[in-house]
């Protein structure tokens, strides 16, 4: 197919806008076909047939169930039957549903039974809601020593949910709005188009290690203020919201801060560590399926969607040039080269655990492998297999927790 110059620019503009525009819709796009005792039958697709533990939203998001291993697959009928581990809330029945790759649902209090509250963080774009999961006092005093016996509380059953949430506590209130005595903090950053619930999988092991966990929204999330242009910046502006979370933790008395990020959350963290004056407050980093090089990710998706190379290249050029800001609708140019940490490996300063599946279909593992090879002094690479994007924990939660536990234990 041959495009005119105007057609090429138009196509490249469309690609750039699709990349940067948040999509907050969450359609119910699968069907619960049957329920048989402790199992659920679903249509077989690229997600429902994957190994591991997942969740299922139903009844318009008013119900949630947790699913375990695949029990059997019928290729002829295109169906898969999975173990039903539990129903957190709602009446499970046949009908429309939405896949939940985070497994857990609700707040940390509801999903994990851990004391938590809703606080607010002051950022340059306004107040950002955050979950603060309070450190266990038994382990906060002795870093690396576990004294927790109830971390794996039945998901969805709240332990004293009434009275623990403190909505609207801001970073200016009561010394940062925290009653935690722990100096160990972890700030958890979800990925592009994801929700804070993505981070819940990491909370139990962090709680076991004595960390207070802070899980904030960032600009353009559902429920958060928009950026001036309402566009993602691939981490090049979102890092300021991560910095605001760092400031909140420091004001609350954090003496040790670990940053944990998934997918674009990893890209946000890397920019924070490069640009923020608070970078020296960070002692370690955990990245799960991170975007190490946005250029590589964009080329990968261009090939998947059969976008001609010239259009993909032009789209990356457009988002990076001041003259094209109005064309693609961005407030600030986005220099994709600044997100290439394979090339910038020499600038890394923080010890990092990098977890990434060799089978990641969305963010190719290549740049993670290359970064680890270039910085073996700082980066510990934990390769996974048989896990789709950011689903390493789902396929082997015990191994994921063990890797993080070992890395963060003094």
C-alpha positions in Angstrom: 0.0 0.0 0.0 1.4 3.4 -1.0 0.4 6.4 1.1 0.7 10.1 0.1 2.9 12.3 2.4 -0.3 13.7 4.0 -1.6 10.2 4.4 1.6 9.0 6.1 1.5 11.9 8.5 -2.1 11.3 9.2 -1.5 7.6 9.9 1.5 8.4 12.1 -0.5 11.0 14.1 -3.3 8.4 14.7 -0.7 5.9 15.9 0.9 8.4 18.3 -2.5 9.5 19.7 -3.5 5.9 20.3 -0.3 5.3 22.2 -0.6 8.3 24.5 -4.4 8.5 25.0 -5.6 6.8 28.2 -8.4 4.2 27.7 -10.3 3.9 30.9 -13.1 1.6 29.6 -13.3 -1.8 31.3 -15.8 -3.8 29.2 -17.2 -7.2 30.3 -15.9 -9.1 27.3 -16.0 -12.7 28.4 -18.9 -14.9 29.4 -19.3 -17.2 32.4 -20.7 -20.3 30.7 -21.3 -22.5 33.7 -20.6 -23.1 37.4 -20.0 -26.6 38.7 -19.4 -26.8 42.4 -15.9 -25.5 42.9 -15.2 -24.8 39.2 -16.2 -22.3 36.5 -16.4 -22.8 32.8 -15.3 -19.9 30.5 -14.7 -19.4 26.8 -11.1 -20.4 25.9 -8.9 -17.5 24.9 -5.3 -16.2 25.3 -6.0 -15.2 28.9 -8.5 -17.7 30.3 -6.4 -20.7 29.3 -3.2 -19.4 30.9 -1.7 -21.2 33.9 -1.9 -19.5 37.3 -4.3 -17.6 39.6 -6.6 -14.9 38.4 -9.8 -13.0 39.2 -13.1 -12.5 37.6 -15.3 -9.5 37.8 -19.0 -10.0 37.2 -22.4 -8.3 37.6 -21.0 -5.0 36.3 -18.1 -5.0 38.8 -20.4 -5.6 41.8 -19.1 -9.1 42.2 -15.7 -10.8 42.2 -14.4 -14.3 42.3 -10.9 -15.8 42.4 -9.9 -18.6 40.0 -7.1 -21.1 40.3 -5.6 -23.7 38.1 -6.9 -25.0 34.8 -8.8 -28.2 35.4 -9.5 -29.1 31.8 -9.6 -27.6 28.3 -12.0 -28.6 25.4 -10.4 -27.3 22.2 -13.3 -28.5 20.1 -15.9 -26.5 22.0 -13.5 -23.7 22.8 -14.0 -23.9 26.6 -11.9 -24.0 29.6 -12.8 -25.1 33.2 -10.9 -23.5 36.1 -10.9 -24.1 39.8 -13.1 -21.7 41.8 -11.0 -20.6 44.8 -13.6 -18.3 46.3 -16.2 -15.6 45.8 -15.2 -12.4 47.5 -18.5 -10.6 47.0 -21.7 -10.8 44.8 -23.7 -13.8 43.6 -21.8 -15.7 41.0 -23.8 -16.9 38.1 -23.7 -17.4 34.3 -23.5 -14.2 32.3 -21.0 -11.4 31.3 -17.8 -11.0 33.1 -14.4 -9.3 33.0 -11.0 -11.0 33.5 -8.9 -9.7 36.4 -5.2 -10.4 35.9 -4.5 -9.0 39.4 -6.2 -11.9 41.2 -7.2 -9.7 44.2 -10.0 -7.2 44.3 -10.9 -4.2 46.4 -8.8 -2.3 48.8 -5.8 -3.8 50.7 -8.1 -4.1 53.7 -10.8 -5.9 51.8 -8.5 -8.1 49.6 -5.8 -9.0 52.1 -7.2 -8.3 55.5 -4.3 -5.9 56.2 -4.7 -2.6 58.1 -4.8 0.1 55.5 -6.3 3.5 54.8 -6.9 5.9 52.0 -4.7 9.0 52.1 -3.9 11.8 49.7 -0.6 12.9 48.2 0.1 16.4 47.1 1.4 16.5 43.5 1.9 19.4 41.1 -1.3 18.4 39.3 -3.4 18.2 42.5 -4.2 15.6 45.1 -3.6 11.9 44.3 -5.4 9.2 46.2 -3.2 6.4 47.6 -3.6 3.3 49.7 -1.3 3.2 52.7 -0.9 -0.3 54.1 0.5 0.0 57.6 3.5 -2.0 58.6 3.1 -4.8 61.1 4.7 -3.5 64.3 6.1 -7.0 65.1 8.2 -7.0 61.9 8.8 -3.2 61.4 11.1 -3.1 64.4 13.3 -6.0 63.2 13.9 -5.7 59.4 13.9 -9.0 57.6 12.4 -11.0 60.5 9.0 -12.4 59.9 6.5 -12.5 62.8 3.4 -12.4 60.7 1.0 -15.3 60.7 -2.1 -13.7 59.2 -0.9 -12.2 55.9 -2.6 -14.8 53.8 -6.0 -13.9 55.2 -9.0 -15.0 53.1 -9.1 -12.5 50.3 -12.3 -10.4 50.4 -12.8 -10.9 54.1 -12.0 -7.7 56.0 -10.3 -7.8 59.3 -11.9 -5.0 61.2 -12.6 -3.0 58.1 -14.8 -0.6 60.0 -12.9 2.3 61.4 -9.5 1.6 59.8 -10.0 3.6 56.6 -9.3 7.3 57.0 -10.6 8.9 53.7 -9.2 12.2 52.8 -6.1 12.3 55.1 -3.7 14.4 53.1 0.1 14.5 53.2 -0.2 17.8 55.2 -2.3 16.2 57.9 -0.8 14.6 61.1 2.8 14.5 59.8 1.9 12.9 56.5 -1.2 11.1 57.6 0.5 8.0 58.8 0.4 6.2 62.1 3.1 3.7 61.1 6.2 3.3 63.2 8.1 1.7 60.4 11.0 3.4 58.8 10.8 0.9 55.9 8.6 2.0 53.1 7.7 0.6 49.7 6.1 2.7 46.9 4.3 0.6 44.4 3.6 1.9 40.9 1.2 0.3 38.5 1.4 0.2 34.7 -0.1 2.0 31.8 -3.9 1.7 31.8 -3.8 -0.5 34.9 -5.3 0.1 38.3 -3.8 0.2 41.8 -5.0 -3.3 42.3 -2.2 -4.5 40.1 0.1 -3.8 43.1 -1.8 -5.8 45.6 0.0 -9.0 44.7 3.3 -7.6 46.2 1.8 -6.3 49.4 1.9 -9.5 51.6 5.6 -10.2 51.2 6.4 -6.5 51.8 4.2 -6.5 54.9 5.9 -9.6 56.1 9.3 -7.8 55.8 8.1 -4.8 57.8 7.4 -2.3 55.1 4.7 0.3 55.0 3.3 0.0 51.5 2.1 3.2 49.6 0.1 2.6 46.4 -0.7 5.9 44.7 -2.7 6.9 41.6 -0.9 9.0 39.1 -2.0 11.5 36.5 -4.6 10.4 34.0 -5.7 7.4 36.1 -9.4 7.0 36.7 -10.1 9.0 39.8 -6.9 11.1 39.5 -6.4 14.6 38.0 -5.5 14.7 34.4 -2.3 16.1 33.0 -2.6 19.4 31.1 -2.9 17.5 27.8 -4.7 14.4 29.2 -2.0 12.2 27.6 0.5 9.7 28.9 4.1 10.7 28.7 5.6 7.2 29.0 7.1 8.1 32.4 8.6 11.5 31.3 6.0 13.5 33.3 4.4 10.8 35.5 7.7 10.5 37.4 6.8 13.8 39.2 3.8 12.0 40.8 6.2 9.2 42.0 8.4 11.9 43.4 5.4 13.3 45.3 4.9 9.8 46.8 8.5 9.7 47.8 8.2 13.1 49.5 5.1 11.8 51.4 7.1 8.8 52.7 10.1 11.0 53.6 7.9 13.4 55.5 6.3 10.4 57.3 9.8 9.4 58.6 10.9 6.8 56.0 14.5 5.9 56.4 14.5 3.1 53.8 12.5 3.3 50.6 12.0 0.6 48.0 10.3 1.4 44.6 8.3 -1.4 43.0 6.9 -1.1 39.5 5.1 -3.0 36.8 5.4 -2.3 33.1 5.2 1.5 32.5 5.4 1.8 36.3 9.0 0.6 35.8 9.6 3.3 33.3 8.2 5.9 35.7 10.5 4.6 38.4 13.6 4.8 36.2 12.8 8.4 35.3 12.2 9.2 39.0 15.6 7.8 39.9 17.2 9.8 37.2 15.5 13.2 37.7 14.3 13.5 41.3 16.4 15.1 44.0 15.0 12.5 46.3 16.7 9.6 44.4 19.2 9.2 47.2 16.4 8.2 49.6 15.8 5.0 47.5 17.7 2.0 48.7 16.5 -0.7 46.3 14.2 -1.2 43.2 12.0 -4.1 42.2 10.8 -4.1 38.6 8.3 -6.6 37.1 8.1 -6.8 33.3 9.3 -3.2 33.0 9.5 -1.0 29.9 13.3 -0.6 29.7 13.1 0.9 26.2 9.9 2.4 24.8 11.4 2.4 21.3 11.7 -1.4 21.4 8.1 -1.8 22.7 6.7 0.5 20.0 8.6 -1.3 17.2 7.3 -4.6 18.6 3.7 -3.4 18.6 4.1 -1.9 15.2 5.1 -5.3 13.8 2.3 -7.0 15.7 -0.3 -4.7 14.1 1.4 -4.7 10.7 2.1 -0.9 10.8 4.6 0.0 8.1 8.0 0.9 9.6 8.0 4.4 8.2 4.7 5.2 9.9 5.9 3.8 13.2 9.1 5.7 13.0 7.3 8.9 12.1 4.9 8.5 15.0 7.9 8.4 17.4 9.4 11.4 15.8 6.1 13.4 16.0 5.7 12.9 19.8 9.3 14.1 20.4 9.2 17.4 18.4 7.9 20.7 19.8 6.5 21.7 16.4 4.2 18.6 16.4 2.8 19.1 19.9 -0.6 20.3 18.8 -0.7 17.7 16.1 -0.5 14.8 18.5 -2.0 16.7 21.4 0.9 16.6 23.9 1.8 19.4 26.4 5.5 18.5 26.4 7.6 16.7 23.7 8.2 13.1 24.5 11.8 12.1 23.7 11.6 8.3 23.4 15.5 8.1 23.5 15.4 9.2 27.1 13.5 6.0 27.9 16.2 3.7 26.5 17.9 2.3 29.6 19.8 -0.3 27.7 21.7 2.7 26.2 21.7 4.5 29.5 22.8 1.5 31.6 25.9 3.3 32.8 23.7 5.9 34.6 22.0 3.4 36.9 22.8 3.8 40.6 20.4 1.6 42.5 20.5 -2.1 43.1 17.6 -3.6 41.2 15.7 -6.9 41.1 14.4 -7.3 37.5 11.7 -10.0 37.1 10.6 -10.5 33.5 9.0 -13.4 31.6 10.8 -14.7 28.5 7.3 -15.2 27.1 6.1 -11.7 27.6 3.9 -10.9 24.6 3.5 -7.1 25.3 6.8 -5.8 26.5 9.6 -7.9 25.0 12.2 -9.2 27.4 15.2 -8.4 25.3 16.0 -5.0 26.8 15.7 -6.4 30.3 18.2 -9.1 29.4 20.6 -6.6 27.9 20.4 -4.2 30.8 21.1 -7.0 33.3 24.1 -8.1 31.2 25.5 -4.6 31.1 25.0 -3.9 34.9 25.6 -7.2 36.7 26.9 -5.1 39.6 23.5 -3.6 40.2 20.9 -5.7 38.4 19.8 -9.1 39.5 17.8 -10.7 36.6 15.1 -13.2 37.5 13.8 -14.8 34.3 10.4 -16.4 34.1 8.7 -18.7 31.7 5.1 -19.4 30.7 3.9 -16.1 32.0 2.3 -13.3 29.9 2.9 -9.7 30.6 3.1 -8.8 34.3 1.7 -12.2 35.3 4.9 -13.7 36.7 3.4 -13.7 40.3 0.2 -15.3 39.0 2.0 -18.3 37.6 4.3 -18.9 40.6 3.4 -16.6 43.6 5.7 -18.6 46.0 8.7 -18.1 43.7 7.9 -14.4 43.2 7.6 -13.7 46.9 10.8 -15.7 47.6 12.8 -13.7 45.1 11.6 -10.4 46.5 12.1 -11.6 50.1 15.6 -12.7 49.5 16.5 -9.5 47.6 15.1 -7.2 50.3 16.3 -9.1 53.4 19.4 -7.5 54.9 
